Amino acid sequence: MIKQSALVFKVLCSACYGEEIWQLNRITRTLKAADELPPGSESDIEFIAEKFIAHSKQMLCAGCGKTGLITVFRVTQ
């Protein structure tokens, strides 16, 4: 079994100043729900990271519900 590297992002909202840490499972679920993750790409961490960054401006803030105000930063370990 190949060990996957962790994928972690800090997700910030510029409207309500909310902050969350998102990990691979949540990122993958979000991209699948938005139909942004093609089948078979779940194992490509760098592809998922690129898609998440591109999709972040379309995401709703969990705190205030506004769209277009999310900024994401990849957390390196």
N, CA, C and O atoms as a GROMACS GRO file, in nm:
protein
  308
    1MET      N    1   0.085  -0.118   0.000
    1MET     CA    2   0.000   0.000   0.000
    1MET      C    3   0.089   0.124   0.000
    1MET      O    4   0.184   0.133   0.078
    2ILE      N    5   0.058   0.220  -0.086
    2ILE     CA    6   0.134   0.343  -0.095
    2ILE      C    7   0.077   0.442   0.006
    2ILE      O    8  -0.044   0.466   0.010
    3LYS      N    9   0.165   0.498   0.086
    3LYS     CA   10   0.121   0.597   0.186
    3LYS      C   11   0.105   0.733   0.119
    3LYS      O   12   0.198   0.783   0.055
    4GLN      N   13  -0.013   0.793   0.133
    4GLN     CA   14  -0.039   0.925   0.076
    4GLN      C   15   0.014   1.033   0.169
    4GLN      O   16   0.006   1.022   0.291
    5SER      N   17   0.069   1.137   0.109
    5SER     CA   18   0.111   1.249   0.192
    5SER      C   19  -0.014   1.325   0.237
    5SER      O   20  -0.116   1.326   0.168
    6ALA      N   21  -0.004   1.386   0.351
    6ALA     CA   22  -0.118   1.459   0.405
    6ALA      C   23  -0.142   1.585   0.323
    6ALA      O   24  -0.047   1.648   0.274
    7LEU      N   25  -0.266   1.622   0.309
    7LEU     CA   26  -0.303   1.746   0.243
    7LEU      C   27  -0.384   1.826   0.343
    7LEU      O   28  -0.493   1.785   0.384
    8VAL      N   29  -0.331   1.941   0.382
    8VAL     CA   30  -0.395   2.023   0.483
    8VAL      C   31  -0.395   2.168   0.435
    8VAL      O   32  -0.293   2.220   0.388
    9PHE      N   33  -0.512   2.232   0.447
    9PHE     CA   34  -0.526   2.373   0.411
    9PHE      C   35  -0.586   2.449   0.528
    9PHE      O   36  -0.670   2.397   0.601
   10LYS      N   37  -0.542   2.574   0.546
   10LYS     CA   38  -0.607   2.667   0.636
   10LYS      C   39  -0.706   2.744   0.550
   10LYS      O   40  -0.667   2.800   0.447
   11VAL      N   41  -0.831   2.747   0.590
   11VAL     CA   42  -0.938   2.812   0.516
   11VAL      C   43  -0.984   2.933   0.596
   11VAL      O   44  -1.027   2.920   0.711
   12LEU      N   45  -0.975   3.052   0.535
   12LEU     CA   46  -1.008   3.177   0.603
   12LEU      C   47  -1.118   3.252   0.528
   12LEU      O   48  -1.124   3.249   0.405
   13CYS      N   49  -1.204   3.320   0.603
   13CYS     CA   50  -1.308   3.405   0.544
   13CYS      C   51  -1.276   3.550   0.576
   13CYS      O   52  -1.255   3.585   0.692
   14SER      N   53  -1.272   3.633   0.474
   14SER     CA   54  -1.240   3.775   0.496
   14SER      C   55  -1.361   3.856   0.543
   14SER      O   56  -1.346   3.972   0.581
   15ALA      N   57  -1.480   3.796   0.540
   15ALA     CA   58  -1.599   3.867   0.587
   15ALA      C   59  -1.619   3.851   0.738
   15ALA      O   60  -1.636   3.949   0.809
   16CYS      N   61  -1.615   3.727   0.786
   16CYS     CA   62  -1.642   3.702   0.928
   16CYS      C   63  -1.515   3.665   1.006
   16CYS      O   64  -1.520   3.642   1.127
   17TYR      N   65  -1.403   3.658   0.934
   17TYR     CA   66  -1.274   3.623   0.995
   17TYR      C   67  -1.272   3.482   1.053
   17TYR      O   68  -1.192   3.451   1.141
   18GLY      N   69  -1.362   3.397   1.002
   18GLY     CA   70  -1.363   3.258   1.044
   18GLY      C   71  -1.240   3.186   0.991
   18GLY      O   72  -1.184   3.223   0.887
   19GLU      N   73  -1.198   3.084   1.063
   19GLU     CA   74  -1.079   3.009   1.025
   19GLU      C   75  -1.100   2.862   1.057
   19GLU      O   76  -1.144   2.827   1.167
   20GLU      N   77  -1.068   2.775   0.961
   20GLU     CA   78  -1.079   2.632   0.981
   20GLU      C   79  -0.957   2.564   0.919
   20GLU      O   80  -0.891   2.620   0.832
   21ILE      N   81  -0.930   2.444   0.966
   21ILE     CA   82  -0.828   2.359   0.906
   21ILE      C   83  -0.902   2.248   0.832
   21ILE      O   84  -0.982   2.176   0.892
   22TRP      N   85  -0.874   2.235   0.704
   22TRP     CA   86  -0.936   2.131   0.622
   22TRP      C   87  -0.831   2.029   0.584
   22TRP      O   88  -0.720   2.064   0.547
   23GLN      N   89  -0.868   1.901   0.594
   23GLN     CA   90  -0.778   1.793   0.556
   23GLN      C   91  -0.831   1.723   0.432
   23GLN      O   92  -0.939   1.755   0.382
   24LEU      N   93  -0.755   1.628   0.384
   24LEU     CA   94  -0.781   1.562   0.256
   24LEU      C   95  -0.924   1.513   0.240
   24LEU      O   96  -0.986   1.538   0.136
   25ASN      N   97  -0.979   1.445   0.339
   25ASN     CA   98  -1.115   1.390   0.325
   25ASN      C   99  -1.219   1.499   0.299
   25ASN      O  100  -1.303   1.484   0.211
   26ARG      N  101  -1.214   1.606   0.374
   26ARG     CA  102  -1.312   1.715   0.357
   26ARG      C  103  -1.291   1.786   0.224
   26ARG      O  104  -1.388   1.822   0.157
   27ILE      N  105  -1.166   1.806   0.186
   27ILE     CA  106  -1.136   1.870   0.058
   27ILE      C  107  -1.190   1.785  -0.056
   27ILE      O  108  -1.252   1.837  -0.149
   28THR      N  109  -1.166   1.655  -0.050
   28THR     CA  110  -1.212   1.564  -0.155
   28THR      C  111  -1.365   1.562  -0.163
   28THR      O  112  -1.421   1.568  -0.272
   29ARG      N  113  -1.432   1.555  -0.048
   29ARG     CA  114  -1.580   1.556  -0.047
   29ARG      C  115  -1.634   1.685  -0.107
   29ARG      O  116  -1.732   1.682  -0.182
   30THR      N  117  -1.572   1.797  -0.074
   30THR     CA  118  -1.617   1.927  -0.125
   30THR      C  119  -1.602   1.933  -0.277
   30THR      O  120  -1.693   1.979  -0.347
   31LEU      N  121  -1.489   1.888  -0.327
   31LEU     CA  122  -1.466   1.890  -0.472
   31LEU      C  123  -1.558   1.794  -0.546
   31LEU      O  124  -1.605   1.825  -0.655
   32LYS      N  125  -1.584   1.677  -0.488
   32LYS     CA  126  -1.676   1.582  -0.550
   32LYS      C  127  -1.818   1.639  -0.554
   32LYS      O  128  -1.887   1.626  -0.655
   33ALA      N  129  -1.860   1.703  -0.446
   33ALA     CA  130  -1.995   1.761  -0.440
   33ALA      C  131  -2.012   1.872  -0.543
   33ALA      O  132  -2.121   1.892  -0.596
   34ALA      N  133  -1.903   1.943  -0.573
   34ALA     CA  134  -1.908   2.051  -0.672
   34ALA      C  135  -1.879   2.000  -0.813
   34ALA      O  136  -1.871   2.078  -0.908
   35ASP      N  137  -1.864   1.869  -0.826
   35ASP     CA  138  -1.834   1.805  -0.955
   35ASP      C  139  -1.704   1.859  -1.014
   35ASP      O  140  -1.693   1.879  -1.135
   36GLU      N  141  -1.606   1.883  -0.927
   36GLU     CA  142  -1.476   1.938  -0.968
   36GLU      C  143  -1.365   1.833  -0.966
   36GLU      O  144  -1.251   1.862  -1.002
   37LEU      N  145  -1.398   1.709  -0.923
   37LEU     CA  146  -1.297   1.606  -0.910
   37LEU      C  147  -1.332   1.488  -1.000
   37LEU      O  148  -1.424   1.412  -0.968
   38PRO      N  149  -1.261   1.472  -1.111
   38PRO     CA  150  -1.290   1.363  -1.202
   38PRO      C  151  -1.265   1.227  -1.137
   38PRO      O  152  -1.177   1.216  -1.051
   39PRO      N  153  -1.340   1.124  -1.175
   39PRO     CA  154  -1.317   0.990  -1.120
   39PRO      C  155  -1.173   0.946  -1.145
   39PRO      O  156  -1.116   0.970  -1.251
   40GLY      N  157  -1.116   0.881  -1.046
   40GLY     CA  158  -0.981   0.830  -1.057
   40GLY      C  159  -0.873   0.927  -1.016
   40GLY      O  160  -0.755   0.890  -1.017
   41SER      N  161  -0.908   1.049  -0.982
   41SER     CA  162  -0.807   1.148  -0.946
   41SER      C  163  -0.789   1.160  -0.794
   41SER      O  164  -0.712   1.245  -0.748
   42GLU      N  165  -0.859   1.078  -0.717
   42GLU     CA  166  -0.856   1.087  -0.571
   42GLU      C  167  -0.717   1.061  -0.512
   42GLU      O  168  -0.691   1.100  -0.398
   43SER      N  169  -0.630   0.995  -0.586
   43SER     CA  170  -0.498   0.963  -0.533
   43SER      C  171  -0.391   1.066  -0.571
   43SER      O  172  -0.277   1.057  -0.525
   44ASP      N  173  -0.426   1.162  -0.654
   44ASP     CA  174  -0.330   1.264  -0.700
   44ASP      C  175  -0.340   1.387  -0.609
   44ASP      O  176  -0.420   1.477  -0.634
   45ILE      N  177  -0.258   1.389  -0.505
   45ILE     CA  178  -0.265   1.494  -0.404
   45ILE      C  179  -0.242   1.633  -0.464
   45ILE      O  180  -0.314   1.727  -0.431
   46GLU      N  181  -0.144   1.646  -0.552
   46GLU     CA  182  -0.114   1.778  -0.610
   46GLU      C  183  -0.228   1.827  -0.699
   46GLU      O  184  -0.257   1.946  -0.700
   47PHE      N  185  -0.293   1.737  -0.772
   47PHE     CA  186  -0.408   1.774  -0.855
   47PHE      C  187  -0.523   1.821  -0.766
   47PHE      O  188  -0.588   1.921  -0.796
   48ILE      N  189  -0.547   1.749  -0.658
   48ILE     CA  190  -0.654   1.787  -0.565
   48ILE      C  191  -0.625   1.924  -0.505
   48ILE      O  192  -0.716   2.007  -0.493
   49ALA      N  193  -0.500   1.949  -0.468
   49ALA     CA  194  -0.463   2.079  -0.411
   49ALA      C  195  -0.488   2.191  -0.511
   49ALA      O  196  -0.544   2.295  -0.475
   50GLU      N  197  -0.449   2.171  -0.636
   50GLU     CA  198  -0.471   2.273  -0.740
   50GLU      C  199  -0.620   2.299  -0.762
   50GLU      O  200  -0.662   2.414  -0.774
   51LYS      N  201  -0.699   2.192  -0.767
   51LYS     CA  202  -0.844   2.207  -0.787
   51LYS      C  203  -0.908   2.279  -0.669
   51LYS      O  204  -0.998   2.361  -0.688
   52PHE      N  205  -0.862   2.249  -0.547
   52PHE     CA  206  -0.917   2.313  -0.428
   52PHE      C  207  -0.887   2.463  -0.427
   52PHE      O  208  -0.975   2.544  -0.396
   53ILE      N  209  -0.766   2.498  -0.460
   53ILE     CA  210  -0.729   2.640  -0.467
   53ILE      C  211  -0.815   2.712  -0.572
   53ILE      O  212  -0.865   2.822  -0.547
   54ALA      N  213  -0.831   2.650  -0.688
   54ALA     CA  214  -0.911   2.711  -0.795
   54ALA      C  215  -1.058   2.723  -0.756
   54ALA      O  216  -1.125   2.820  -0.793
   55HIS      N  217  -1.108   2.626  -0.682
   55HIS     CA  218  -1.250   2.622  -0.645
   55HIS      C  219  -1.281   2.710  -0.522
   55HIS      O  220  -1.398   2.738  -0.496
   56SER      N  221  -1.181   2.751  -0.448
   56SER     CA  222  -1.203   2.818  -0.320
   56SER      C  223  -1.286   2.946  -0.330
   56SER      O  224  -1.361   2.977  -0.238
   57LYS      N  225  -1.276   3.019  -0.438
   57LYS     CA  226  -1.352   3.144  -0.452
   57LYS      C  227  -1.501   3.121  -0.476
   57LYS      O  228  -1.580   3.215  -0.470
   58GLN      N  229  -1.539   2.997  -0.503
   58GLN     CA  230  -1.680   2.964  -0.524
   58GLN      C  231  -1.743   2.900  -0.401
   58GLN      O  232  -1.862   2.868  -0.401
   59MET      N  233  -1.663   2.882  -0.296
   59MET     CA  234  -1.712   2.813  -0.177
   59MET      C  235  -1.787   2.908  -0.084
   59MET      O  236  -1.756   3.027  -0.076
   60LEU      N  237  -1.885   2.853  -0.016
   60LEU     CA  238  -1.958   2.926   0.088
   60LEU      C  239  -1.880   2.919   0.218
   60LEU      O  240  -1.821   2.816   0.250
   61CYS      N  241  -1.879   3.026   0.293
   61CYS     CA  242  -1.820   3.025   0.426
   61CYS      C  243  -1.916   2.952   0.520
   61CYS      O  244  -2.036   2.980   0.520
   62ALA      N  245  -1.865   2.860   0.597
   62ALA     CA  246  -1.948   2.786   0.691
   62ALA      C  247  -1.998   2.877   0.804
   62ALA      O  248  -2.101   2.849   0.865
   63GLY      N  249  -1.926   2.985   0.831
   63GLY     CA  250  -1.962   3.076   0.940
   63GLY      C  251  -2.068   3.178   0.903
   63GLY      O  252  -2.166   3.196   0.975
   64CYS      N  253  -2.048   3.246   0.789
   64CYS     CA  254  -2.140   3.355   0.754
   64CYS      C  255  -2.222   3.328   0.628
   64CYS      O  256  -2.316   3.402   0.599
   65GLY      N  257  -2.187   3.223   0.554
   65GLY     CA  258  -2.264   3.186   0.436
   65GLY      C  259  -2.236   3.269   0.312
   65GLY      O  260  -2.307   3.254   0.212
   66LYS      N  261  -2.137   3.354   0.315
   66LYS     CA  262  -2.104   3.437   0.198
   66LYS      C  263  -2.012   3.362   0.103
   66LYS      O  264  -1.934   3.277   0.144
   67THR      N  265  -2.023   3.394  -0.024
   67THR     CA  266  -1.943   3.331  -0.128
   67THR      C  267  -1.841   3.431  -0.181
   67THR      O  268  -1.866   3.551  -0.183
   68GLY      N  269  -1.726   3.379  -0.225
   68GLY     CA  270  -1.626   3.463  -0.289
   68GLY      C  271  -1.530   3.531  -0.194
   68GLY      O  272  -1.448   3.613  -0.237
   69LEU      N  273  -1.537   3.499  -0.066
   69LEU     CA  274  -1.451   3.565   0.032
   69LEU      C  275  -1.358   3.467   0.104
   69LEU      O  276  -1.296   3.502   0.204
   70ILE      N  277  -1.349   3.346   0.052
   70ILE     CA  278  -1.266   3.242   0.112
   70ILE      C  279  -1.125   3.249   0.053
   70ILE      O  280  -1.108   3.262  -0.068
   71THR      N  281  -1.027   3.241   0.139
   71THR     CA  282  -0.886   3.231   0.100
   71THR      C  283  -0.831   3.104   0.162
   71THR      O  284  -0.859   3.073   0.277
   72VAL      N  285  -0.753   3.030   0.084
   72VAL     CA  286  -0.696   2.906   0.135
   72VAL      C  287  -0.543   2.912   0.128
   72VAL      O  288  -0.485   2.967   0.034
   73PHE      N  289  -0.481   2.855   0.230
   73PHE     CA  290  -0.335   2.847   0.238
   73PHE      C  291  -0.298   2.702   0.266
   73PHE      O  292  -0.350   2.641   0.360
   74ARG      N  293  -0.210   2.648   0.187
   74ARG     CA  294  -0.165   2.510   0.210
   74ARG      C  295  -0.070   2.508   0.329
   74ARG      O  296   0.023   2.589   0.338
   75VAL      N  297  -0.094   2.416   0.419
   75VAL     CA  298  -0.010   2.398   0.537
   75VAL      C  299   0.089   2.287   0.506
   75VAL      O  300   0.050   2.174   0.477
   76THR      N  301   0.216   2.319   0.514
   76THR     CA  302   0.319   2.218   0.490
   76THR      C  303   0.366   2.162   0.623
   76THR      O  304   0.368   2.230   0.725
   77GLN      N  305   0.404   2.037   0.619
   77GLN     CA  306   0.444   1.970   0.743
   77GLN      C  307   0.590   1.936   0.743
   77GLN      O  308   0.640   1.879   0.840
   0.00000   0.00000   0.00000
